[in-house]
Structure formats: C-alpha cells, structure tokens
Amino acid sequence: MAWDVACLGANIGERDSKALAAPHVAFGAADWRVFVRRVKRGEYDLN
C-alpha cells in the first residue's frame, strides 16, 4: 500500500491531518477498500 492505513487510524480525529485533507491523493482505490473493510470490522474507532 502507498500508505499504511494504521497510521490514518491514529490520526482519524484530527481535522488538520494532511492525509484526511486530500484522501483522494493519499490513497488509491484499493487502499480505500482495505480501510473501509477494516472500519466495518471495527478495527478503527471513528468516534
């Protein structure tokens, strides 16, 4: 993966995160599918 999705999980609550400001640049489609699958499994707490 271009980015380790786990690092995004640590910063998910930060609005100023550069990875979140331009996610379409930071992640490819396959990376997003992996991230969404992990969120649905409950591996990341987005609250």
N, CA, C and O atoms as a Tripos MOL2 file, in Angstrom:
@<TRIPOS>MOLECULE
protein
  188   187    47     0     0
PROTEIN
NO_CHARGES

@<TRIPOS>ATOM
      1 N           0.8390   -1.1910    0.0000 N.3       1 MET1
      2 CA          0.0000    0.0000    0.0000 C.3       1 MET1
      3 C           0.8750    1.2420    0.0000 C.2       1 MET1
      4 O           1.9860    1.2590    0.5300 O.2       1 MET1
      5 N           0.3310    2.2680   -0.6100 N.am      2 ALA2
      6 CA          1.0760    3.5260   -0.6380 C.3       2 ALA2
      7 C           1.2470    4.0790    0.7730 C.2       2 ALA2
      8 O           2.2970    4.6250    1.1120 O.2       2 ALA2
      9 N           0.2350    3.9360    1.5710 N.am      3 TRP3
     10 CA          0.2730    4.3990    2.9640 C.3       3 TRP3
     11 C          -0.1210    3.2410    3.8510 C.2       3 TRP3
     12 O          -0.9010    2.3780    3.4460 O.2       3 TRP3
     13 N           0.4000    3.2170    5.0270 N.am      4 ASP4
     14 CA         -0.0580    2.2320    5.9980 C.3       4 ASP4
     15 C          -1.3480    2.7610    6.6060 C.2       4 ASP4
     16 O          -1.3570    3.8120    7.2470 O.2       4 ASP4
     17 N          -2.4250    2.0360    6.4030 N.am      5 VAL5
     18 CA         -3.7340    2.5090    6.8520 C.3       5 VAL5
     19 C          -3.7700    2.6720    8.3660 C.2       5 VAL5
     20 O          -4.5430    3.4810    8.8800 O.2       5 VAL5
     21 N          -2.9560    1.9290    9.0780 N.am      6 ALA6
     22 CA         -2.9370    2.0290   10.5410 C.3       6 ALA6
     23 C          -2.5400    3.4270   10.9980 C.2       6 ALA6
     24 O          -3.0210    3.8980   12.0280 O.2       6 ALA6
     25 N          -1.6680    4.0980   10.2450 N.am      7 CYS7
     26 CA         -1.2620    5.4460   10.6490 C.3       7 CYS7
     27 C          -2.4350    6.4100   10.5200 C.2       7 CYS7
     28 O          -2.5240    7.3750   11.2790 O.2       7 CYS7
     29 N          -3.3250    6.1660    9.5810 N.am      8 LEU8
     30 CA         -4.5100    7.0110    9.4490 C.3       8 LEU8
     31 C          -5.4300    6.8060   10.6460 C.2       8 LEU8
     32 O          -6.0340    7.7560   11.1430 O.2       8 LEU8
     33 N          -5.5320    5.5690   11.1030 N.am      9 GLY9
     34 CA         -6.3860    5.2710   12.2460 C.3       9 GLY9
     35 C          -5.9970    6.0660   13.4760 C.2       9 GLY9
     36 O          -6.8610    6.4770   14.2500 O.2       9 GLY9
     37 N          -4.7110    6.2850   13.6630 N.am     10 ALA10
     38 CA         -4.2410    7.0380   14.8230 C.3      10 ALA10
     39 C          -4.6150    8.5110   14.7300 C.2      10 ALA10
     40 O          -4.8060    9.1690   15.7530 O.2      10 ALA10
     41 N          -4.7220    9.0310   13.5130 N.am     11 ASN11
     42 CA         -4.9770   10.4560   13.3040 C.3      11 ASN11
     43 C          -6.4050   10.7490   12.8530 C.2      11 ASN11
     44 O          -6.7010   11.8660   12.4310 O.2      11 ASN11
     45 N          -7.2770    9.7770   12.9360 N.am     12 ILE12
     46 CA         -8.5930    9.9140   12.3140 C.3      12 ILE12
     47 C          -9.4020   11.0730   12.8900 C.2      12 ILE12
     48 O         -10.2620   11.6190   12.1990 O.2      12 ILE12
     49 N          -9.1470   11.4590   14.1350 N.am     13 GLY13
     50 CA         -9.9110   12.5410   14.7320 C.3      13 GLY13
     51 C          -9.3580   13.9240   14.4580 C.2      13 GLY13
     52 O          -9.9680   14.9160   14.8570 O.2      13 GLY13
     53 N          -8.2350   14.0160   13.7960 N.am     14 GLU14
     54 CA         -7.6040   15.3120   13.5620 C.3      14 GLU14
     55 C          -8.0690   15.8990   12.2400 C.2      14 GLU14
     56 O          -7.7670   15.3600   11.1750 O.2      14 GLU14
     57 N          -8.8010   16.9970   12.3080 N.am     15 ARG15
     58 CA         -9.3030   17.6240   11.0840 C.3      15 ARG15
     59 C          -8.1860   18.1930   10.2220 C.2      15 ARG15
     60 O          -8.3440   18.3250    9.0080 O.2      15 ARG15
     61 N          -7.0690   18.5290   10.8340 N.am     16 ASP16
     62 CA         -5.9780   19.1490   10.0930 C.3      16 ASP16
     63 C          -5.0210   18.1320    9.4800 C.2      16 ASP16
     64 O          -4.0200   18.5140    8.8760 O.2      16 ASP16
     65 N          -5.3120   16.8660    9.6270 N.am     17 SER17
     66 CA         -4.4290   15.8440    9.0770 C.3      17 SER17
     67 C          -4.3340   15.9830    7.5670 C.2      17 SER17
     68 O          -5.3550   16.0370    6.8810 O.2      17 SER17
     69 N          -3.1310   16.0380    7.0520 N.am     18 LYS18
     70 CA         -2.9430   16.1800    5.6060 C.3      18 LYS18
     71 C          -3.4980   14.9750    4.8600 C.2      18 LYS18
     72 O          -4.0120   15.1160    3.7500 O.2      18 LYS18
     73 N          -3.3990   13.7990    5.4540 N.am     19 ALA19
     74 CA         -3.9240   12.6000    4.8080 C.3      19 ALA19
     75 C          -5.4400   12.6870    4.6510 C.2      19 ALA19
     76 O          -5.9950   12.1850    3.6740 O.2      19 ALA19
     77 N          -6.1060   13.3210    5.6110 N.am     20 LEU20
     78 CA         -7.5600   13.4530    5.5290 C.3      20 LEU20
     79 C          -7.9680   14.6460    4.6800 C.2      20 LEU20
     80 O          -9.0660   14.6610    4.1220 O.2      20 LEU20
     81 N          -7.1070   15.6400    4.5730 N.am     21 ALA21
     82 CA         -7.4330   16.8280    3.7890 C.3      21 ALA21
     83 C          -7.5110   16.4910    2.3050 C.2      21 ALA21
     84 O          -8.3020   17.0910    1.5770 O.2      21 ALA21
     85 N          -6.7070   15.5450    1.8500 N.am     22 ALA22
     86 CA         -6.7100   15.1530    0.4400 C.3      22 ALA22
     87 C          -6.6200   13.6280    0.3300 C.2      22 ALA22
     88 O          -5.6340   13.1030   -0.1870 O.2      22 ALA22
     89 N          -7.6360   12.9180    0.8090 N.am     23 PRO23
     90 CA         -7.5520   11.4580    0.8180 C.3      23 PRO23
     91 C          -7.4780   10.8530   -0.5750 C.2      23 PRO23
     92 O          -6.8990    9.7820   -0.7570 O.2      23 PRO23
     93 N          -8.0600   11.5320   -1.5620 N.am     24 HIS24
     94 CA         -8.0320   11.0050   -2.9220 C.3      24 HIS24
     95 C          -6.6180   11.0220   -3.4950 C.2      24 HIS24
     96 O          -6.3200   10.2930   -4.4410 O.2      24 HIS24
     97 N          -5.7540   11.8490   -2.9280 N.am     25 VAL25
     98 CA         -4.3550   11.8950   -3.3560 C.3      25 VAL25
     99 C          -3.5320   10.8800   -2.5730 C.2      25 VAL25
    100 O          -2.6520   10.2250   -3.1310 O.2      25 VAL25
    101 N          -3.8160   10.7520   -1.2910 N.am     26 ALA26
    102 CA         -3.0030    9.9100   -0.4160 C.3      26 ALA26
    103 C          -3.2790    8.4180   -0.6190 C.2      26 ALA26
    104 O          -2.3970    7.5920   -0.3820 O.2      26 ALA26
    105 N          -4.4810    8.0670   -1.0500 N.am     27 PHE27
    106 CA         -4.8710    6.6650   -1.1360 C.3      27 PHE27
    107 C          -5.3940    6.3270   -2.5170 C.2      27 PHE27
    108 O          -6.0860    7.1280   -3.1450 O.2      27 PHE27
    109 N          -5.0580    5.1340   -2.9860 N.am     28 GLY28
    110 CA         -5.6580    4.6030   -4.2010 C.3      28 GLY28
    111 C          -6.9560    3.8940   -3.8530 C.2      28 GLY28
    112 O          -7.3030    3.7400   -2.6820 O.2      28 GLY28
    113 N          -7.6680    3.4660   -4.8860 N.am     29 ALA29
    114 CA         -8.9600    2.8000   -4.6770 C.3      29 ALA29
    115 C          -8.8060    1.5280   -3.8420 C.2      29 ALA29
    116 O          -9.6330    1.2560   -2.9720 O.2      29 ALA29
    117 N          -7.7660    0.7600   -4.0960 N.am     30 ALA30
    118 CA         -7.5580   -0.4840   -3.3420 C.3      30 ALA30
    119 C          -7.2900   -0.1880   -1.8710 C.2      30 ALA30
    120 O          -7.7630   -0.9090   -0.9920 O.2      30 ALA30
    121 N          -6.5300    0.8760   -1.6040 N.am     31 ASP31
    122 CA         -6.2480    1.2560   -0.2180 C.3      31 ASP31
    123 C          -7.5290    1.6420    0.5110 C.2      31 ASP31
    124 O          -7.7130    1.2790    1.6730 O.2      31 ASP31
    125 N          -8.4170    2.3740   -0.1600 N.am     32 TRP32
    126 CA         -9.6860    2.7640    0.4570 C.3      32 TRP32
    127 C         -10.5490    1.5540    0.7500 C.2      32 TRP32
    128 O         -11.2060    1.4980    1.7900 O.2      32 TRP32
    129 N         -10.5560    0.5700   -0.1680 N.am     33 ARG33
    130 CA        -11.3560   -0.6370    0.0760 C.3      33 ARG33
    131 C         -10.8680   -1.3710    1.3220 C.2      33 ARG33
    132 O         -11.6740   -1.8500    2.1190 O.2      33 ARG33
    133 N          -9.5570   -1.4590    1.4880 N.am     34 VAL34
    134 CA         -8.9920   -2.1060    2.6820 C.3      34 VAL34
    135 C          -9.3800   -1.3220    3.9290 C.2      34 VAL34
    136 O          -9.7780   -1.9090    4.9350 O.2      34 VAL34
    137 N          -9.2630    0.0060    3.8650 N.am     35 PHE35
    138 CA         -9.6070    0.8450    5.0100 C.3      35 PHE35
    139 C         -11.0790    0.6840    5.3910 C.2      35 PHE35
    140 O         -11.3980    0.5000    6.5650 O.2      35 PHE35
    141 N         -11.9700    0.7500    4.4100 N.am     36 VAL36
    142 CA        -13.4090    0.6250    4.6800 C.3      36 VAL36
    143 C         -13.7170   -0.7470    5.2620 C.2      36 VAL36
    144 O         -14.5180   -0.8590    6.1900 O.2      36 VAL36
    145 N         -13.0990   -1.7800    4.7320 N.am     37 ARG37
    146 CA        -13.3280   -3.1280    5.2570 C.3      37 ARG37
    147 C         -12.9120   -3.2110    6.7210 C.2      37 ARG37
    148 O         -13.6110   -3.8190    7.5310 O.2      37 ARG37
    149 N         -11.7780   -2.6040    7.0640 N.am     38 ARG38
    150 CA        -11.3120   -2.6360    8.4550 C.3      38 ARG38
    151 C         -12.2090   -1.8100    9.3630 C.2      38 ARG38
    152 O         -12.4370   -2.1930   10.5110 O.2      38 ARG38
    153 N         -12.7210   -0.6890    8.8780 N.am     39 VAL39
    154 CA        -13.6460    0.1240    9.6780 C.3      39 VAL39
    155 C         -14.9150   -0.6720    9.9570 C.2      39 VAL39
    156 O         -15.4140   -0.6770   11.0820 O.2      39 VAL39
    157 N         -15.4340   -1.3430    8.9370 N.am     40 LYS40
    158 CA        -16.6570   -2.1300    9.1160 C.3      40 LYS40
    159 C         -16.4550   -3.2660   10.1100 C.2      40 LYS40
    160 O         -17.3910   -3.6460   10.8140 O.2      40 LYS40
    161 N         -15.2490   -3.8100   10.1740 N.am     41 ARG41
    162 CA        -14.9470   -4.8690   11.1420 C.3      41 ARG41
    163 C         -14.7680   -4.3250   12.5500 C.2      41 ARG41
    164 O         -14.7430   -5.0920   13.5130 O.2      41 ARG41
    165 N         -14.6430   -3.0100   12.6800 N.am     42 GLY42
    166 CA        -14.4670   -2.4100   13.9920 C.3      42 GLY42
    167 C         -13.0180   -2.2620   14.4180 C.2      42 GLY42
    168 O         -12.7360   -2.0380   15.5950 O.2      42 GLY42
    169 N         -12.0920   -2.3860   13.4680 N.am     43 GLU43
    170 CA        -10.6760   -2.2580   13.8100 C.3      43 GLU43
    171 C         -10.2880   -0.8120   14.1110 C.2      43 GLU43
    172 O          -9.2860   -0.5720   14.7840 O.2      43 GLU43
    173 N         -11.0650    0.1500   13.6230 N.am     44 TYR44
    174 CA        -10.7980    1.5660   13.8760 C.3      44 TYR44
    175 C         -12.0120    2.1830   14.5480 C.2      44 TYR44
    176 O         -13.1480    1.9280   14.1490 O.2      44 TYR44
    177 N         -11.7710    2.9910   15.5630 N.am     45 ASP45
    178 CA        -12.8510    3.7070   16.2380 C.3      45 ASP45
    179 C         -12.9030    5.1080   15.6530 C.2      45 ASP45
    180 O         -12.0140    5.9200   15.9140 O.2      45 ASP45
    181 N         -13.9250    5.4020   14.8730 N.am     46 LEU46
    182 CA        -14.0160    6.6890   14.1860 C.3      46 LEU46
    183 C         -14.7530    7.7410   15.0020 C.2      46 LEU46
    184 O         -14.9580    8.8540   14.5190 O.2      46 LEU46
    185 N         -15.1560    7.4170   16.2270 N.am     47 ASN47
    186 CA        -15.9010    8.3780   17.0470 C.3      47 ASN47
    187 C         -14.9940    9.2920   17.8130 C.2      47 ASN47
    188 O         -15.4690   10.1570   18.5500 O.2      47 ASN47
@<TRIPOS>BOND
     1     1     2 1
     2     2     3 1
     3     3     4 2
     4     3     5 am
     5     5     6 1
     6     6     7 1
     7     7     8 2
     8     7     9 am
     9     9    10 1
    10    10    11 1
    11    11    12 2
    12    11    13 am
    13    13    14 1
    14    14    15 1
    15    15    16 2
    16    15    17 am
    17    17    18 1
    18    18    19 1
    19    19    20 2
    20    19    21 am
    21    21    22 1
    22    22    23 1
    23    23    24 2
    24    23    25 am
    25    25    26 1
    26    26    27 1
    27    27    28 2
    28    27    29 am
    29    29    30 1
    30    30    31 1
    31    31    32 2
    32    31    33 am
    33    33    34 1
    34    34    35 1
    35    35    36 2
    36    35    37 am
    37    37    38 1
    38    38    39 1
    39    39    40 2
    40    39    41 am
    41    41    42 1
    42    42    43 1
    43    43    44 2
    44    43    45 am
    45    45    46 1
    46    46    47 1
    47    47    48 2
    48    47    49 am
    49    49    50 1
    50    50    51 1
    51    51    52 2
    52    51    53 am
    53    53    54 1
    54    54    55 1
    55    55    56 2
    56    55    57 am
    57    57    58 1
    58    58    59 1
    59    59    60 2
    60    59    61 am
    61    61    62 1
    62    62    63 1
    63    63    64 2
    64    63    65 am
    65    65    66 1
    66    66    67 1
    67    67    68 2
    68    67    69 am
    69    69    70 1
    70    70    71 1
    71    71    72 2
    72    71    73 am
    73    73    74 1
    74    74    75 1
    75    75    76 2
    76    75    77 am
    77    77    78 1
    78    78    79 1
    79    79    80 2
    80    79    81 am
    81    81    82 1
    82    82    83 1
    83    83    84 2
    84    83    85 am
    85    85    86 1
    86    86    87 1
    87    87    88 2
    88    87    89 am
    89    89    90 1
    90    90    91 1
    91    91    92 2
    92    91    93 am
    93    93    94 1
    94    94    95 1
    95    95    96 2
    96    95    97 am
    97    97    98 1
    98    98    99 1
    99    99   100 2
   100    99   101 am
   101   101   102 1
   102   102   103 1
   103   103   104 2
   104   103   105 am
   105   105   106 1
   106   106   107 1
   107   107   108 2
   108   107   109 am
   109   109   110 1
   110   110   111 1
   111   111   112 2
   112   111   113 am
   113   113   114 1
   114   114   115 1
   115   115   116 2
   116   115   117 am
   117   117   118 1
   118   118   119 1
   119   119   120 2
   120   119   121 am
   121   121   122 1
   122   122   123 1
   123   123   124 2
   124   123   125 am
   125   125   126 1
   126   126   127 1
   127   127   128 2
   128   127   129 am
   129   129   130 1
   130   130   131 1
   131   131   132 2
   132   131   133 am
   133   133   134 1
   134   134   135 1
   135   135   136 2
   136   135   137 am
   137   137   138 1
   138   138   139 1
   139   139   140 2
   140   139   141 am
   141   141   142 1
   142   142   143 1
   143   143   144 2
   144   143   145 am
   145   145   146 1
   146   146   147 1
   147   147   148 2
   148   147   149 am
   149   149   150 1
   150   150   151 1
   151   151   152 2
   152   151   153 am
   153   153   154 1
   154   154   155 1
   155   155   156 2
   156   155   157 am
   157   157   158 1
   158   158   159 1
   159   159   160 2
   160   159   161 am
   161   161   162 1
   162   162   163 1
   163   163   164 2
   164   163   165 am
   165   165   166 1
   166   166   167 1
   167   167   168 2
   168   167   169 am
   169   169   170 1
   170   170   171 1
   171   171   172 2
   172   171   173 am
   173   173   174 1
   174   174   175 1
   175   175   176 2
   176   175   177 am
   177   177   178 1
   178   178   179 1
   179   179   180 2
   180   179   181 am
   181   181   182 1
   182   182   183 1
   183   183   184 2
   184   183   185 am
   185   185   186 1
   186   186   187 1
   187   187   188 2
@<TRIPOS>SUBSTRUCTURE
     1 MET1         2 RESIDUE 1 A MET
     2 ALA2         6 RESIDUE 1 A ALA
     3 TRP3        10 RESIDUE 1 A TRP
     4 ASP4        14 RESIDUE 1 A ASP
     5 VAL5        18 RESIDUE 1 A VAL
     6 ALA6        22 RESIDUE 1 A ALA
     7 CYS7        26 RESIDUE 1 A CYS
     8 LEU8        30 RESIDUE 1 A LEU
     9 GLY9        34 RESIDUE 1 A GLY
    10 ALA10       38 RESIDUE 1 A ALA
    11 ASN11       42 RESIDUE 1 A ASN
    12 ILE12       46 RESIDUE 1 A ILE
    13 GLY13       50 RESIDUE 1 A GLY
    14 GLU14       54 RESIDUE 1 A GLU
    15 ARG15       58 RESIDUE 1 A ARG
    16 ASP16       62 RESIDUE 1 A ASP
    17 SER17       66 RESIDUE 1 A SER
    18 LYS18       70 RESIDUE 1 A LYS
    19 ALA19       74 RESIDUE 1 A ALA
    20 LEU20       78 RESIDUE 1 A LEU
    21 ALA21       82 RESIDUE 1 A ALA
    22 ALA22       86 RESIDUE 1 A ALA
    23 PRO23       90 RESIDUE 1 A PRO
    24 HIS24       94 RESIDUE 1 A HIS
    25 VAL25       98 RESIDUE 1 A VAL
    26 ALA26      102 RESIDUE 1 A ALA
    27 PHE27      106 RESIDUE 1 A PHE
    28 GLY28      110 RESIDUE 1 A GLY
    29 ALA29      114 RESIDUE 1 A ALA
    30 ALA30      118 RESIDUE 1 A ALA
    31 ASP31      122 RESIDUE 1 A ASP
    32 TRP32      126 RESIDUE 1 A TRP
    33 ARG33      130 RESIDUE 1 A ARG
    34 VAL34      134 RESIDUE 1 A VAL
    35 PHE35      138 RESIDUE 1 A PHE
    36 VAL36      142 RESIDUE 1 A VAL
    37 ARG37      146 RESIDUE 1 A ARG
    38 ARG38      150 RESIDUE 1 A ARG
    39 VAL39      154 RESIDUE 1 A VAL
    40 LYS40      158 RESIDUE 1 A LYS
    41 ARG41      162 RESIDUE 1 A ARG
    42 GLY42      166 RESIDUE 1 A GLY
    43 GLU43      170 RESIDUE 1 A GLU
    44 TYR44      174 RESIDUE 1 A TYR
    45 ASP45      178 RESIDUE 1 A ASP
    46 LEU46      182 RESIDUE 1 A LEU
    47 ASN47      186 RESIDUE 1 A ASN
